[in-house]
Amino acid sequence: MRILIANRGEIARRIIRTAHRLGHETVAVYAEPDVDAPFVGEATMAVAIGPASLADSYLSGERILAAAAASGATAVHPGYGFLAENATFAQSCIDQDLIWIGPHPQAIASMGSKIEARAIAERAGVPTIPGWSESQDSGELAQAATQIGFPVLVKASAGGGGKGIRIAHDSTEFANALSEASAEAQHAFGDGSVIVERYVQRP
């Protein structure tokens, strides 16, 4: 198997070492500033995918798929971050007859939305923190926050990495927390939807 690693740095190095230990060839992809990075030299082969801009390199599914074709890769390992949680990219790899070393695209899509992930957990009978994700109406969200009990977290449904999260300690803070979390989520992820959950200060 020839595995293209759609990542860089220490993440790529660990995947490369493990793949080699298992007898597989590896393909590193790299942006211009990473040409001399250790992971590039450690892979079986390496393909340049673009300039320093992440959007034009490590976040460009099109460029990474082109690198897979050019290198004769038979599989893609995304590592984590970058395109690892991009269901469209995962499906594109599968559509091009590449082995996708990661969760099924449908699972990525479902778990990428906290609203959907919460609904799946509740349907499966998994205990969840008291919360609300039934509506994006600010009045209903405020009412839900009061019913849940303060303090609450207002959390972006999409994305991660701590973006789009605000704490509201009482009803007077809630409107501002909602506005800020939603705006940040819209800017970072292109989706301003939020959920409200009880803020657990101590487990």
C-alpha atoms as a printed R data frame, in Angstrom:
    type eleno elety resid chain resno       x      y      z
1   ATOM     1    CA   MET     A     1   0.000  0.000  0.000
2   ATOM     2    CA   ARG     A     2   1.210  3.525 -0.755
3   ATOM     3    CA   ILE     A     3  -0.262  5.945  1.784
4   ATOM     4    CA   LEU     A     4  -0.463  9.682  1.176
5   ATOM     5    CA   ILE     A     5  -0.415 11.618  4.443
6   ATOM     6    CA   ALA     A     6  -2.580 14.728  4.088
7   ATOM     7    CA   ASN     A     7  -0.871 16.526  6.959
8   ATOM     8    CA   ARG     A     8   2.480 17.886  8.105
9   ATOM     9    CA   GLY     A     9   4.868 18.106 11.043
10  ATOM    10    CA   GLU     A    10   4.848 15.660 13.921
11  ATOM    11    CA   ILE     A    11   1.457 14.270 12.910
12  ATOM    12    CA   ALA     A    12   2.840 13.263  9.510
13  ATOM    13    CA   ARG     A    13   6.071 11.920 11.039
14  ATOM    14    CA   ARG     A    14   4.217  9.553 13.361
15  ATOM    15    CA   ILE     A    15   2.042  8.226 10.552
16  ATOM    16    CA   ILE     A    16   5.100  7.794  8.300
17  ATOM    17    CA   ARG     A    17   7.009  5.851 10.973
18  ATOM    18    CA   THR     A    18   4.069  3.566 11.683
19  ATOM    19    CA   ALA     A    19   3.336  2.972  7.995
20  ATOM    20    CA   HIS     A    20   6.989  2.089  7.309
21  ATOM    21    CA   ARG     A    21   7.058 -0.247 10.302
22  ATOM    22    CA   LEU     A    22   4.029 -2.025  8.797
23  ATOM    23    CA   GLY     A    23   5.750 -2.299  5.419
24  ATOM    24    CA   HIS     A    24   3.872  0.430  3.528
25  ATOM    25    CA   GLU     A    25   5.260  3.190  1.319
26  ATOM    26    CA   THR     A    26   4.407  6.796  2.175
27  ATOM    27    CA   VAL     A    27   3.819 10.017  0.288
28  ATOM    28    CA   ALA     A    28   4.326 13.340  2.061
29  ATOM    29    CA   VAL     A    29   2.626 16.455  0.732
30  ATOM    30    CA   TYR     A    30   4.156 19.801  1.572
31  ATOM    31    CA   ALA     A    31   3.673 23.528  1.171
32  ATOM    32    CA   GLU     A    32   6.658 25.594  0.009
33  ATOM    33    CA   PRO     A    33   7.846 26.635  3.521
34  ATOM    34    CA   ASP     A    34   7.948 22.958  4.591
35  ATOM    35    CA   VAL     A    35  10.237 21.738  1.790
36  ATOM    36    CA   ASP     A    36  13.089 21.031  4.248
37  ATOM    37    CA   ALA     A    37  10.916 19.816  7.135
38  ATOM    38    CA   PRO     A    38  11.826 16.391  8.580
39  ATOM    39    CA   PHE     A    39   8.557 14.716  7.561
40  ATOM    40    CA   VAL     A    40   9.263 15.478  3.884
41  ATOM    41    CA   GLY     A    41  12.591 13.660  3.951
42  ATOM    42    CA   GLU     A    42  11.297 10.743  6.013
43  ATOM    43    CA   ALA     A    43   8.542  9.764  3.560
44  ATOM    44    CA   THR     A    44   9.165  7.361  0.687
45  ATOM    45    CA   MET     A    45   8.398 10.234 -1.684
46  ATOM    46    CA   ALA     A    46   7.108 13.803 -1.437
47  ATOM    47    CA   VAL     A    47   4.900 16.019 -3.592
48  ATOM    48    CA   ALA     A    48   4.690 19.823 -3.435
49  ATOM    49    CA   ILE     A    49   1.091 21.023 -3.136
50  ATOM    50    CA   GLY     A    50   1.322 24.796 -3.043
51  ATOM    51    CA   PRO     A    51   2.355 28.003 -1.300
52  ATOM    52    CA   ALA     A    52   2.350 28.860  2.404
53  ATOM    53    CA   SER     A    53  -1.374 29.649  2.472
54  ATOM    54    CA   LEU     A    54  -3.206 26.772  4.165
55  ATOM    55    CA   ALA     A    55  -6.211 27.293  1.897
56  ATOM    56    CA   ASP     A    56  -3.947 26.706 -1.104
57  ATOM    57    CA   SER     A    57  -2.084 23.734  0.334
58  ATOM    58    CA   TYR     A    58  -3.063 21.580  3.314
59  ATOM    59    CA   LEU     A    59  -6.734 22.612  3.145
60  ATOM    60    CA   SER     A    60  -6.982 22.151 -0.626
61  ATOM    61    CA   GLY     A    61  -8.622 18.803 -1.236
62  ATOM    62    CA   GLU     A    62  -8.190 19.309 -4.968
63  ATOM    63    CA   ARG     A    63  -4.405 19.709 -4.685
64  ATOM    64    CA   ILE     A    64  -4.055 16.778 -2.324
65  ATOM    65    CA   LEU     A    65  -6.086 14.516 -4.617
66  ATOM    66    CA   ALA     A    66  -3.915 15.629 -7.544
67  ATOM    67    CA   ALA     A    67  -0.839 14.698 -5.488
68  ATOM    68    CA   ALA     A    68  -2.362 11.287 -4.772
69  ATOM    69    CA   ALA     A    69  -2.876 10.691 -8.489
70  ATOM    70    CA   ALA     A    70   0.607 11.937 -9.412
71  ATOM    71    CA   SER     A    71   2.318  9.770 -6.789
72  ATOM    72    CA   GLY     A    72   0.329  6.611 -7.397
73  ATOM    73    CA   ALA     A    73  -0.978  6.616 -3.830
74  ATOM    74    CA   THR     A    74  -3.534  3.937 -3.037
75  ATOM    75    CA   ALA     A    75  -4.680  5.336  0.315
76  ATOM    76    CA   VAL     A    76  -5.031  8.649  2.143
77  ATOM    77    CA   HIS     A    77  -4.449  9.172  5.860
78  ATOM    78    CA   PRO     A    78  -5.566 12.659  6.974
79  ATOM    79    CA   GLY     A    79  -4.044 12.639 10.452
80  ATOM    80    CA   TYR     A    80  -6.054 15.136 12.490
81  ATOM    81    CA   GLY     A    81  -7.011 18.735 11.869
82  ATOM    82    CA   PHE     A    82  -6.904 20.168  8.335
83  ATOM    83    CA   LEU     A    83  -9.135 17.898  6.181
84  ATOM    84    CA   ALA     A    84  -9.538 15.065  8.700
85  ATOM    85    CA   GLU     A    85 -13.074 16.162  9.601
86  ATOM    86    CA   ASN     A    86 -14.109 17.162  6.083
87  ATOM    87    CA   ALA     A    87 -16.753 14.664  4.952
88  ATOM    88    CA   THR     A    88 -16.662 15.967  1.369
89  ATOM    89    CA   PHE     A    89 -12.915 15.348  1.109
90  ATOM    90    CA   ALA     A    90 -13.274 11.868  2.606
91  ATOM    91    CA   GLN     A    91 -15.977 11.011  0.080
92  ATOM    92    CA   SER     A    92 -13.869 12.438 -2.766
93  ATOM    93    CA   CYS     A    93 -11.032 10.092 -1.806
94  ATOM    94    CA   ILE     A    94 -13.394  7.121 -1.850
95  ATOM    95    CA   ASP     A    95 -14.891  8.247 -5.169
96  ATOM    96    CA   GLN     A    96 -11.375  8.221 -6.659
97  ATOM    97    CA   ASP     A    97 -10.876  4.622 -5.498
98  ATOM    98    CA   LEU     A    98  -8.490  5.608 -2.727
99  ATOM    99    CA   ILE     A    99  -8.647  3.843  0.614
100 ATOM   100    CA   TRP     A   100  -9.755  6.418  3.196
101 ATOM   101    CA   ILE     A   101  -7.991  5.761  6.496
102 ATOM   102    CA   GLY     A   102 -10.515  7.447  8.750
103 ATOM   103    CA   PRO     A   103 -14.170  7.473  9.766
104 ATOM   104    CA   HIS     A   104 -16.865  6.952  7.145
105 ATOM   105    CA   PRO     A   105 -17.861 10.273  5.526
106 ATOM   106    CA   GLN     A   106 -21.397  9.918  6.912
107 ATOM   107    CA   ALA     A   107 -20.013  9.570 10.439
108 ATOM   108    CA   ILE     A   108 -17.830 12.642  9.915
109 ATOM   109    CA   ALA     A   109 -20.835 14.632  8.693
110 ATOM   110    CA   SER     A   110 -23.016 13.490 11.597
111 ATOM   111    CA   MET     A   111 -20.451 14.103 14.311
112 ATOM   112    CA   GLY     A   112 -19.309 17.405 12.786
113 ATOM   113    CA   SER     A   113 -22.549 18.999 13.921
114 ATOM   114    CA   LYS     A   114 -22.993 19.141 17.692
115 ATOM   115    CA   ILE     A   115 -26.745 19.464 17.130
116 ATOM   116    CA   GLU     A   116 -26.809 16.222 15.119
117 ATOM   117    CA   ALA     A   117 -24.311 14.476 17.416
118 ATOM   118    CA   ARG     A   118 -26.431 15.337 20.458
119 ATOM   119    CA   ALA     A   119 -29.587 14.061 18.742
120 ATOM   120    CA   ILE     A   120 -27.842 10.792 17.802
121 ATOM   121    CA   ALA     A   121 -26.647 10.301 21.390
122 ATOM   122    CA   GLU     A   122 -30.115 10.987 22.798
123 ATOM   123    CA   ARG     A   123 -31.780  8.568 20.337
124 ATOM   124    CA   ALA     A   124 -29.253  5.913 21.371
125 ATOM   125    CA   GLY     A   125 -30.067  6.459 25.050
126 ATOM   126    CA   VAL     A   126 -26.636  7.891 25.869
127 ATOM   127    CA   PRO     A   127 -26.823 10.288 28.836
128 ATOM   128    CA   THR     A   128 -26.121 13.873 27.819
129 ATOM   129    CA   ILE     A   129 -25.540 17.104 29.696
130 ATOM   130    CA   PRO     A   130 -28.815 19.041 30.017
131 ATOM   131    CA   GLY     A   131 -29.057 21.210 26.926
132 ATOM   132    CA   TRP     A   132 -31.143 22.623 24.104
133 ATOM   133    CA   SER     A   133 -30.648 22.394 20.354
134 ATOM   134    CA   GLU     A   134 -34.203 22.373 19.031
135 ATOM   135    CA   SER     A   135 -34.292 25.908 17.656
136 ATOM   136    CA   GLN     A   136 -32.119 28.884 16.735
137 ATOM   137    CA   ASP     A   137 -34.711 31.411 17.896
138 ATOM   138    CA   SER     A   138 -33.003 33.714 20.405
139 ATOM   139    CA   GLY     A   139 -36.079 33.880 22.635
140 ATOM   140    CA   GLU     A   140 -36.417 30.098 22.793
141 ATOM   141    CA   LEU     A   141 -32.691 29.721 23.440
142 ATOM   142    CA   ALA     A   142 -32.892 32.247 26.299
143 ATOM   143    CA   GLN     A   143 -35.891 30.437 27.776
144 ATOM   144    CA   ALA     A   144 -34.066 27.105 27.468
145 ATOM   145    CA   ALA     A   145 -31.015 28.553 29.235
146 ATOM   146    CA   THR     A   146 -33.196 29.614 32.166
147 ATOM   147    CA   GLN     A   147 -34.811 26.164 32.334
148 ATOM   148    CA   ILE     A   148 -31.438 24.396 32.149
149 ATOM   149    CA   GLY     A   149 -30.077 26.598 34.909
150 ATOM   150    CA   PHE     A   150 -27.128 28.968 34.849
151 ATOM   151    CA   PRO     A   151 -24.254 28.981 34.219
152 ATOM   152    CA   VAL     A   152 -24.631 27.704 30.656
153 ATOM   153    CA   LEU     A   153 -22.342 27.312 27.667
154 ATOM   154    CA   VAL     A   154 -23.398 28.679 24.305
155 ATOM   155    CA   LYS     A   155 -21.518 26.490 21.812
156 ATOM   156    CA   ALA     A   156 -21.117 26.582 18.046
157 ATOM   157    CA   SER     A   157 -22.738 23.534 16.479
158 ATOM   158    CA   ALA     A   158 -20.047 23.299 13.809
159 ATOM   159    CA   GLY     A   159 -16.282 23.216 14.088
160 ATOM   160    CA   GLY     A   160 -14.187 22.947 17.198
161 ATOM   161    CA   GLY     A   161 -10.938 24.130 18.680
162 ATOM   162    CA   GLY     A   162 -12.673 26.303 21.274
163 ATOM   163    CA   LYS     A   163 -14.099 28.750 18.742
164 ATOM   164    CA   GLY     A   164 -17.693 29.908 19.099
165 ATOM   165    CA   ILE     A   165 -18.032 29.110 22.812
166 ATOM   166    CA   ARG     A   166 -19.174 31.554 25.496
167 ATOM   167    CA   ILE     A   167 -20.199 31.170 29.141
168 ATOM   168    CA   ALA     A   168 -23.268 32.953 30.469
169 ATOM   169    CA   HIS     A   169 -23.475 33.062 34.258
170 ATOM   170    CA   ASP     A   170 -26.964 34.545 34.320
171 ATOM   171    CA   SER     A   171 -29.752 35.765 32.053
172 ATOM   172    CA   THR     A   172 -28.244 39.247 31.750
173 ATOM   173    CA   GLU     A   173 -25.089 37.781 30.173
174 ATOM   174    CA   PHE     A   174 -26.933 35.377 27.917
175 ATOM   175    CA   ALA     A   175 -27.899 37.665 25.012
176 ATOM   176    CA   ASN     A   176 -24.325 38.874 24.588
177 ATOM   177    CA   ALA     A   177 -22.907 35.346 24.888
178 ATOM   178    CA   LEU     A   178 -25.365 34.130 22.246
179 ATOM   179    CA   SER     A   179 -24.562 36.969 19.871
180 ATOM   180    CA   GLU     A   180 -20.780 36.581 20.230
181 ATOM   181    CA   ALA     A   181 -20.751 32.785 19.959
182 ATOM   182    CA   SER     A   182 -22.994 32.799 16.904
183 ATOM   183    CA   ALA     A   183 -21.005 35.539 15.145
184 ATOM   184    CA   GLU     A   184 -17.679 33.820 15.834
185 ATOM   185    CA   ALA     A   185 -19.066 30.489 14.627
186 ATOM   186    CA   GLN     A   186 -20.380 32.083 11.439
187 ATOM   187    CA   HIS     A   187 -16.987 33.672 10.762
188 ATOM   188    CA   ALA     A   188 -14.899 30.596 11.601
189 ATOM   189    CA   PHE     A   189 -17.098 27.816 10.243
190 ATOM   190    CA   GLY     A   190 -19.653 29.471  7.962
191 ATOM   191    CA   ASP     A   191 -22.439 28.289 10.284
192 ATOM   192    CA   GLY     A   192 -23.776 30.422 13.126
193 ATOM   193    CA   SER     A   193 -25.978 27.738 14.709
194 ATOM   194    CA   VAL     A   194 -25.453 27.090 18.399
195 ATOM   195    CA   ILE     A   195 -26.514 24.796 21.189
196 ATOM   196    CA   VAL     A   196 -26.977 25.692 24.850
197 ATOM   197    CA   GLU     A   197 -25.747 23.315 27.537
198 ATOM   198    CA   ARG     A   198 -25.312 23.433 31.281
199 ATOM   199    CA   TYR     A   199 -21.787 24.530 32.154
200 ATOM   200    CA   VAL     A   200 -20.261 21.808 34.313
201 ATOM   201    CA   GLN     A   201 -17.736 23.541 36.545
202 ATOM   202    CA   ARG     A   202 -16.820 20.423 38.488
203 ATOM   203    CA   PRO     A   203 -17.598 16.877 37.307
